[in-house]
Amino acid sequence: MIKFAYFKNDTLFFVLNHPGAKQEFDNNIQSIKSALNFVQPDECMDIVVTDIKAFVTNKPIKKVALFNNLHVEDVYEERASGNIEVNIKDKKLKELVESIQKIIKESHDS
């Protein structure tokens, strides 16, 4: 849930993508601070961290297209035929179900 982190004015900022992540992060911020005092990576030796803060970004996440690599052989033919018995007493609901059934039958026949 951490999108990225950066340093600014001796403060380490974490940018999160969910409010729940921020709440969990805030609960553990003291543990993170103490861990940084004991173990500091070599590439961060010249950086002084006086505070750690987190915030949730309001920038929407770009969704990756899930079906970019969809092949024709991966697509299956619909098996529903619409041949079901409609036993509904409510007139409006029965008409609605029958209209859906009609659409399924028409698409199945084509």
HELIX and SHEET records of a PDB file:
HELIX    1   1 PRO A   19  PHE A   38  1                                  20    
HELIX    2   2 ASP A   42  CYS A   44  5                                   3    
HELIX    3   3 VAL A   72  ASP A   74  5                                   3    
HELIX    4   4 LYS A   91  ASP A  109  1                                  19    
SHEET    1   A 3 ILE A   2  LYS A   8  0                                        
SHEET    2   A 3 THR A  11  LEU A  16 -1                                        
SHEET    3   A 3 ASP A  51  VAL A  56  1                                        
END                                                                             
